[in-house]
Every structure is written in C-alpha cells, then in structure tokens.
Amino acid sequence: MEWKPEANAGPSPPGGSEAVPSDSARWMAAISYILFVCVFTLVRSRKDPFVRFHASQGFLLFIAECCALAAAAVLGLTIGRITIVGLVVVGLFELVTALAALALSVVGFVKALFGELWNMPFLGEYRDRVPGFHFREG
C-alpha cells in the first residue's frame, strides 16, 4: 500500500516525501489517537512528518475531550440539578460528545495504521499550530 495524501488532507508533509511510512511510524501515529498518549508521540515525532501529522491531531482531540469533560462537569453542577430535564440534557451532552470523540479516535487510528493522511473535521485545520514538545539533545 502506498502512502498518498487524500484530497482533503491538506499539504503534504514537510520535505515533500511521498515515501511509504514504516510500520513503526504507522503504529506510532495510530496510538497518538489514544487519550494522553499523543503527548508522548509528539515528543517522538521530531524526525517523522507522518507521525507529527497524526500526533498533532491526536493532541487537539485530547484537548477537545478535556474541554468537553469540563463542560459536562459545569452542566452537571448547574442544569443537572434540575430533576428530570437536567439529567436528560446532561446525559445527552455526555453521550454525544463521548461518541463523537470515540468515532474520531477510531477513524484516526485506522487511517494512521493504513498509512493515510486524514484531515480531522473541525480540528484538523489547526494541526499546524500545535507546538512540538522537543527536548534538546546534548
């Protein structure tokens, strides 16, 4: 299988490499969609633009999940105090955000595992703004 950017994937990785990513790079990119593991893959993605591409999106998804968790907590402490309506509203919010995060994580995991670039909806356009967590060697 050859590594080719999709039409909606945005620019090709820096350096213009169209080479097939290695198995370890594909697995590293795939696990970056698992909760906080994206922080570790951002550290390791210094040399591989394919891993950096997916690790940045995984990190943005993790930040979005944290914000949704905070919003659910606020909703639970405010609207959730209303007997029936509050529980329904908070429950639906938590269900929808959890399913959306799970779906994005699974799709990103599979796309990275197959060596494809995939621009995540809503968050993918901010991928280039994620700073790298690179430590100085020396």
Contact map, one row per residue, 1 for C-alpha under 8 A:
111000000000000000010000000000000000000000000000000000000000000000000000000000000000000000000000000000000000000001000000000000000000000000
111100000000000000110000000000000000000000000000000000000000000000000000000000000000000000000000000000000000000000100000000000000000000000
111110000000000001111000000000000000000000000000000000000000000000000000000000000000000000000000000000000000000000110000000000000000000000
011111000000000001000000000000000000000000000000000000000000000000000000000000000000000000000000000000000000000000011000000000000000000000
001111101101000000000000000000000000000000000000000000000000000000000000000000000000000000000000000000000000000000011100000000000000000000
000111111100000000000000000000000000000000000000000000000000000000000000000000000000000000000000000000000000000000011100000000000000000000
000011111100000000000000000000000000000000000000000000000000000000000000000000000000000000000000000000000000000000000000000000000000000000
000001111100000000000000000000000000000000000000000000000000000000000000000000000000000000000000000000000000000000000110000000000000000000
000011111111000000000000000000000000000000000000000000000000000000000000000000000000000000000000000000000000000000001110000000000000000000
000011111111000000000000000000000000000000000000000000000000000000000000000000000000000000000000000000000000000000000010000000000000000000
000000001111100000000000000000000000000000000000000000000000000000000000000000000000000000000000000000000000000000000000000000000000000000
000010001111110111000000000000000000000000000000000000000000000000000000000000000000000000000000000000000000000000000000000000000000000000
000000000011111110000000000000000000000000000000110010000000000000000000000000000000000000000000000000000000000000000000000000000000000000
000000000001111110000000000000000000000000000000100000000000000000000000000000000000000000000000000000000000000000000000000000000000000000
000000000000111110000000000000000000000000000000000000000000000000000000000000000000000000000000000000000000000000000000000000000000000000
000000000001111111000000000000000000000000000000000000000000000000000000000000000000000000000000000000000000000000000000000000000000000000
000000000001111111100000000000000000000000000000000000000000000000000000000000000000000000000000000000000000000000000000000000000000000000
001100000001000111110000000000000000000000000000000000000000000000000000000000000000000000000000000000000000000000000000000000000000000000
011000000000000011111000000000000000000000000000000000000000000000000000000000000000000000000000000000000000000000000000000000000000000000
111000000000000001111100000000000000000000000000000000000000000000000000000000000000000000000000000000000000000000100000000000000000000000
001000000000000000111110110000000000000000000000010000000000000000000000000000000000000000000000000000000000000000100000000000000000000000
000000000000000000011111110000000000000000000000000000000000000000000000000000000000000000000000000000000000000000000000000000000000000000
000000000000000000001111111000000000000000000000000000000000000000000000000000000000000000000000000000000000000000000000000000000000000000
000000000000000000000111111100000000000000000000000000000000000000000000000000000000000000000000000000000000000000000000000000000000000000
000000000000000000001111111110000000000000000001011000000000000000000000000000000000000000000000000000000000000000000000000000000000000000
000000000000000000001111111111000000000000000000011000000000000000000000000000000000000000000000000000000000000111100000000000000000000000
000000000000000000000011111111100000000000000000000000000000000000000000000000000000000000000000000000000000000110000000000000000000000000
000000000000000000000001111111110000000010000000001000000000000000000000000000000000000000000000000000000000000000000000000000000000000000
000000000000000000000000111111111000000010000000011111100000000000000000000000000000000000000000000000000000100110000000000000000000000000
000000000000000000000000011111111000000000000000000001000000000000000000000000000000000000000000000000000001111110000000000000000000000000
000000000000000000000000001111111100110010000000000000000000000000000000000000000000000000000000000000000000100000000000000000000000000000
000000000000000000000000000111111111111110000000000001100110000000000000000000000000000000000000000000000000100000000000000000000000000000
000000000000000000000000000011111110110000000000000001101110110000000000000000000000000000000000000000001101100000000000000000000000000000
000000000000000000000000000000111111110000000000000000000100000000000000000000000000000000000000000000001000000000000000000000000000000000
000000000000000000000000000000011111110000000000000000000100010000000000000000000000000000000000000000000000000000000000000000000000000000
000000000000000000000000000000010111111100000000000000000010010000000000000000000000000000000000000000000000000000000000000000000000000000
000000000000000000000000000000111111111110000000000000000000000000000000000000000000000000000000000000000000000000000000000000000000000000
000000000000000000000000000000111111111111000000000000110110010000000000000000000000000000000000000000000000000000000000000000000000000000
000000000000000000000000000000010001111111100000000000100010000000000000000000000000000000000000000000000000000000000000000000000000100000
000000000000000000000000000000010001111111110000000000000000000000000000000000000000000000000000000000000000000000000000000000000000000000
000000000000000000000000000110110000111111111000001100100000000000000000000000000000000000000000000000000000000000000000000000000000000000
000000000000000000000000000000000000011111111100001100110000000000000000000000000000000000000000000000000000000000000000000000000001110000
000000000000000000000000000000000000001111111100000000000000000000000000000000000000000000000000000000000000000000000000000000000001111000
000000000000000000000000000000000000000111111110000000000000000000000000000000000000000000000000000000000000000000000000000000000000000000
000000000000000000000000000000000000000011111111101100100000000000000000000000000000000000000000000000000000000000000000000000000000000000
000000000000000000000000000000000000000001111111100100000000000000000000000000000000000000000000000000000000000000000000000000000001010000
000000000000000000000000000000000000000000011111100000000000000000000000000000000000000000000000000000000000000000000000000000000000000000
000000000000000000000000100000000000000000001111111100000000000000000000000000000000000000000000000000000000000000000000000000000000000000
000000000000110000000000000000000000000000001111111110000000000000000000000000000000000000000000000000000000000000000000000000000000000000
000000000000100000001000110010000000000000000001111111000000000000000000000000000000000000000000000000000000000000001000000000000000000000
000000000000000000000000110110000000000011001001111111100000000000000000000000000000000000000000000000000000000000000000000000000000000000
000000000000000000000000000010000000000011001101111111110000000000000000000000000000000000000000000000000000000000000000000000000000000000
000000000000100000000000000010000000000000000000111111111000000000000000000000000000000000000000000000000000000000001000000000100000000000
000000000000000000000000000011011000000000000000011111111100000000000000000000000000000000000000000000000001000100001000000000000000000000
000000000000000000000000000010011000011011001000001111111110000000000000000000000000000000000000000000000000000000000000000000000000000000
000000000000000000000000000000000000010001000000000111111111000000000000000000000000000000000000000000000000000000000000000000110100000000
000000000000000000000000000000001000000000000000000011111111100000000000000000000000000000000000000000000000000000000001001100100000000000
000000000000000000000000000000011110010000000000000001111111110000000000000000000000000000000000000000001000000000000000000000000000000000
000000000000000000000000000000011001011000000000000000111111111000000000000000000000000000000000000000000000000000000000000000000100000000
000000000000000000000000000000000000000000000000000000011111111100000000000000000000000000000000000000000000000000000000001000100100000000
000000000000000000000000000000001000000000000000000000001111111110000000000000000000000000000000000010001000000000000000001000000000000000
000000000000000000000000000000001011010000000000000000000111111111000000000000000000000000000000000000000000000000000000000000000000000000
000000000000000000000000000000000000000000000000000000000011111111100000000000000000000000000000000000000000000000000000000000000000000000
000000000000000000000000000000000000000000000000000000000001111111110000000000000000000000000000000000000000000000000000000000000000000000
000000000000000000000000000000000000000000000000000000000000111111111000000000000000000000000000100010000000000000000000000000000000000000
000000000000000000000000000000000000000000000000000000000000011111111100000000000000000000000000000000000000000000000000000000000000000000
000000000000000000000000000000000000000000000000000000000000001111111110000000000000000000000000000000000000000000000000000000000000000000
000000000000000000000000000000000000000000000000000000000000000111111111000000000000000000000000100000000000000000000000000000000000000000
000000000000000000000000000000000000000000000000000000000000000011111111100000000000000000000000000000000000000000000000000000000000000000
000000000000000000000000000000000000000000000000000000000000000001111111110000000000000000000000000000000000000000000000000000000000000000
000000000000000000000000000000000000000000000000000000000000000000111111111000000000000000000000000000000000000000000000000000000000000000
000000000000000000000000000000000000000000000000000000000000000000011111111100000000000001001100000000000000000000000000000000000000000000
000000000000000000000000000000000000000000000000000000000000000000001111111110000000000000000000000000000000000000000000000000000000000000
000000000000000000000000000000000000000000000000000000000000000000000111111111000000000000000000000000000000000000000000000000000000000000
000000000000000000000000000000000000000000000000000000000000000000000011111111110000000001000000000000000000000000000000000000000000000000
000000000000000000000000000000000000000000000000000000000000000000000001111111111000011001000000000000000000000000000000000000000000000000
000000000000000000000000000000000000000000000000000000000000000000000000111111111000000000000000000000000000000000000000000000000000000000
000000000000000000000000000000000000000000000000000000000000000000000000011111111100000000000000000000000000000000000000000000000000000000
000000000000000000000000000000000000000000000000000000000000000000000000001111111100011011000000000000000000000000000000000000000000000000
000000000000000000000000000000000000000000000000000000000000000000000000001111111110111011000000000000000000000000000000000000000000000000
000000000000000000000000000000000000000000000000000000000000000000000000000111111110011000000000000000000000000000000000000000000000000000
000000000000000000000000000000000000000000000000000000000000000000000000000001111111111000000000000000000000000000000000000000000000000000
000000000000000000000000000000000000000000000000000000000000000000000000000000011111111000000000000000000000000000000000000000000000000000
000000000000000000000000000000000000000000000000000000000000000000000000000000000111111100000000000000000000000000000000000000000000000000
000000000000000000000000000000000000000000000000000000000000000000000000000000010111111110000000000000000000000000000000000000000000000000
000000000000000000000000000000000000000000000000000000000000000000000000000100111111111111000000000000000000000000000000000000000000000000
000000000000000000000000000000000000000000000000000000000000000000000000000100111111111111100000000000000000000000000000000000000000000000
000000000000000000000000000000000000000000000000000000000000000000000000000000000001111111110000000000000000000000000000000000000000000000
000000000000000000000000000000000000000000000000000000000000000000000000000000110000111111111000000000000000000000000000000000000000000000
000000000000000000000000000000000000000000000000000000000000000000000001001100110000011111111100000000000000000000000000000000000000000000
000000000000000000000000000000000000000000000000000000000000000000000000000000000000001111111110000000000000000000000000000000000000000000
000000000000000000000000000000000000000000000000000000000000000000000000000000000000000111111111000000000000000000000000000000000000000000
000000000000000000000000000000000000000000000000000000000000000000000001000000000000000011111111100000000000000000000000000000000000000000
000000000000000000000000000000000000000000000000000000000000000000000001000000000000000001111111110000000000000000000000000000000000000000
000000000000000000000000000000000000000000000000000000000000000000000000000000000000000000111111111000000000000000000000000000000000000000
000000000000000000000000000000000000000000000000000000000000000000000000000000000000000000011111111100000000000000000000000000000000000000
000000000000000000000000000000000000000000000000000000000000000010010000000000000000000000001111111110000000000000000000000000000000000000
000000000000000000000000000000000000000000000000000000000000000000000000000000000000000000000111111111000000000000000000000000000000000000
000000000000000000000000000000000000000000000000000000000000000000000000000000000000000000000011111111100000000000000000000000000000000000
000000000000000000000000000000000000000000000000000000000000000000000000000000000000000000000001111111110000000000000000000000000000000000
000000000000000000000000000000000000000000000000000000000000100010000000000000000000000000000000111111111000000000000000000000000000000000
000000000000000000000000000000000000000000000000000000000000000000000000000000000000000000000000011111111100000000000000000000000000000000
000000000000000000000000000000000000000000000000000000000000000000000000000000000000000000000000001111111110000000000000000000000000000000
000000000000000000000000000000000000000000000000000000000000000000000000000000000000000000000000000111111111000000000001000000000000000000
000000000000000000000000000000001100000000000000000000000100100000000000000000000000000000000000000011111111100000000000000000000000000000
000000000000000000000000000000001000000000000000000000000000000000000000000000000000000000000000000001111111110000000000000000000000000000
000000000000000000000000000000000000000000000000000000000000000000000000000000000000000000000000000000111111111000000000000000000000000000
000000000000000000000000000001001000000000000000000001000000000000000000000000000000000000000000000000011111111100000101000000000000000000
000000000000000000000000000011111000000000000000000000000000000000000000000000000000000000000000000000001111111110000000000000000000000000
000000000000000000000000000001000000000000000000000000000000000000000000000000000000000000000000000000000111111111000000000000000000000000
000000000000000000000000000001000000000000000000000000000000000000000000000000000000000000000000000000000011111111111100000000000000000000
000000000000000000000000011011000000000000000000000001000000000000000000000000000000000000000000000000000001111111111100000000000000000000
000000000000000000000000011011000000000000000000000000000000000000000000000000000000000000000000000000000000111111110000000000000000000000
100000000000000000000000010000000000000000000000000000000000000000000000000000000000000000000000000000000000011111110000000000000000000000
011000000000000000011000010000000000000000000000000000000000000000000000000000000000000000000000000000000000001111111000000000000000000000
001111000000000000000000000000000000000000000000000000000000000000000000000000000000000000000000000000000000001111111100000000000000000000
000111001000000000000000000000000000000000000000010011000000000000000000000000000000000000000000000000000000001100111110000000000000000000
000011011000000000000000000000000000000000000000000000000000000000000000000000000000000000000000000000000001001100011111000000000000000000
000000011100000000000000000000000000000000000000000000000000000000000000000000000000000000000000000000000000000000001111100110000000000000
000000000000000000000000000000000000000000000000000000001000000000000000000000000000000000000000000000010001000000000111111110000000000000
000000000000000000000000000000000000000000000000000000000000000000000000000000000000000000000000000000000000000000000011111110000000000000
000000000000000000000000000000000000000000000000000000000000000000000000000000000000000000000000000000000000000000000001111110000000000000
000000000000000000000000000000000000000000000000000000001001100000000000000000000000000000000000000000000000000000000001111111100000000000
000000000000000000000000000000000000000000000000000000001000000000000000000000000000000000000000000000000000000000000011111111100000000000
000000000000000000000000000000000000000000000000000000000000000000000000000000000000000000000000000000000000000000000011111111110000000000
000000000000000000000000000000000000000000000000000000000000000000000000000000000000000000000000000000000000000000000000001111111100000000
000000000000000000000000000000000000000000000000000010011001000000000000000000000000000000000000000000000000000000000000001111111100000000
000000000000000000000000000000000000000000000000000000010000000000000000000000000000000000000000000000000000000000000000000011111110000000
000000000000000000000000000000000000000000000000000000000000000000000000000000000000000000000000000000000000000000000000000001111110000000
000000000000000000000000000000000000000000000000000000010011000000000000000000000000000000000000000000000000000000000000000001111111000000
000000000000000000000000000000000000000000000000000000000000000000000000000000000000000000000000000000000000000000000000000000011111100000
000000000000000000000000000000000000000001100100000000000000000000000000000000000000000000000000000000000000000000000000000000000111110000
000000000000000000000000000000000000001001100000000000000000000000000000000000000000000000000000000000000000000000000000000000000011111000
000000000000000000000000000000000000000001100100000000000000000000000000000000000000000000000000000000000000000000000000000000000001111100
000000000000000000000000000000000000000000100000000000000000000000000000000000000000000000000000000000000000000000000000000000000000111110
000000000000000000000000000000000000000000000000000000000000000000000000000000000000000000000000000000000000000000000000000000000000011111
000000000000000000000000000000000000000000000000000000000000000000000000000000000000000000000000000000000000000000000000000000000000001111
000000000000000000000000000000000000000000000000000000000000000000000000000000000000000000000000000000000000000000000000000000000000000111
